[in-house]
Amino acid sequence: MIALAALALLAAPANPAPPAPAPAPPAAQHGHSMLGASDRAALAALRAAEAHLIADLEGDDRLAWVQDYTEDAVFQEGTDDPVSGRAALTEMARQLPALSSVSIEPVRTEIQGRLAYVQIRGGYAVGSGASAGPVTRFRGVMVWRKDSDGRWRMLHEMLAPEPNK
């Protein structure tokens, strides 16, 4: 019996493994958990950034929305090649027609520190007023980053046409 106890001691590690690290705090999840005050503030600021982007996309200054994206942003719609960086986004903006009826409808939002992941549905019409075309519906993913100036800006956006039902 003593021999078995000695063997058990010899088999035990000399330096026991440190305790497992505590799990990371949960991300702020819109519609998926209860939010604390700072999470609610971050979510409100993110929703304000989405509203600002919509106003810029529908506004008269065709280049204004580019400032809603980070310097290293990537944008991709459908099967088009990705557009990388604010300079390339500015060139893209120069060629875009006016947009109207722009909507961003968050389906799921997760915020962790300075990054936010938003699954979305939305739409836009090409043209404005009586000349506006039909609303094109899409779904996608937006990754926002809170920059050093405290403003949420788009880091990565991928949009795909909403499937026909």
Secondary structure by P-SEA (a helix, b strand, c coil): caaaaaaaaaacccccccccccccccccccccccccaaaaaaaaaaaaaaaaaaaaaacccccccccccccbbbbbcccccccccaaaaaaaaaaccccccbbbbbcbbbbcccbbbbbccccccccccccccccccccbbbbbbbccccbbbbcbbbbbccccc
